[in-house]
Amino acid sequence: MNVRKLLFAAMAVMLSLPAAAQVPDNVVEVGILPGWREADGRHIAGLSIRLAPGWKTYWRAPGDGGIPPIFDWSGSSNVRAVGVHYPVPEVFRVNGVRSIGYVEHVLFPLMIDTRDAAAGIRLNGVVELGVCQDICIPVSFEVSADLGSVGQSSPTLIAALEDRAREGGEMRCEVSPIADGLRVTVETDMPPMGADEIAVIEASESGLWISEAETRRSGGTLWAEVEMVPPTAKPFALARANVRLTVLAGGEAVEITGCR
C-alpha cells in the first residue's frame, strides 16, 4: 500500500471515531442565526461555531492536517437545498504540516432554497466537524431552528457573506495520467498576492485525495500542480468545468472555477 492509500485509510479511521465522549467540556458551541427571507424566496441564515481559546476548526479543503466539515440538512422541512458559504480562512503550519481553517469562531452563511417562499422553515441539521488544539477530534452536533418567512437583516451575517474570495480570471489546465490517478497543472494570469501566497486546487469527483499544490511564478503568471488520486487508485475522467483554484495570502483569497 503506498503513502497516498495510507492517507486515505487514516482519514477514514479519523472520521469514523466516536465523537461526543472525546470532546472536553465547553470546547464547541454551535448555533443558528435566523437571518432573513429574500424577495426570491431564498432564506439567508447562519451557522455559528464558537470554540474555546486556542482551538480551531477547518475549511472545506483543509489539507492533510485537517478534517473538512460535513453538513446534512435532509431532516429539514420546506427546504429544497442548502448552500454553505465559506468565509476566507487562515493558513496554519504545525510541525511542517499545513492546514486551513478558522480560529475560535466562524460564521458560515447558509443560503436556503425554500419549497414554499411564503411559509416558514424548520431547519434540522447534523454538523460534523474536526476541532483541534494539540490533538484533532471529530465531533458531531444536531442543530435546529424555526425560521420565519420574513426575519430581519443581521450586520454580523452580512459581514460574513461579504468575507469572500474575489473572482479571478481564466484558468488553463494540463491533465496527464499517473499510475494511481492524474497530475493536474493549472495556469492563470494573476498578480502576486504576497510572500505567504499558497494555492489550493479542488475537484468535484467524490473521494479524491489531492496533494498540496506546488506553485511557481513568472511575473504575473501563476502555475500550480497537484496529484489527484481516487479511491480506485487509477486514472479517471476529470470534470474540468468543476476544477476550482483558490489562492490565499494575507487574509485575502482569489478563486477561479472551470478550466480549459
PyMOL commands that set and color helices and strands:
alter all, ss='L'
color gray80, all
select helices_A, chain A and resi 3-16+20-22+155-162+240-242
alter helices_A, ss='H'
color red, helices_A
select strands_A, chain A and resi 28-37+43-51+56-58+70-72+81-84+90-94+97-103+105-113+121-132+136-147+166-167+171-178+181-189+198-202+209-210+214-218+221-229+244-249+252-257
alter strands_A, ss='S'
color yellow, strands_A
deselect
rebuild
show_as cartoon
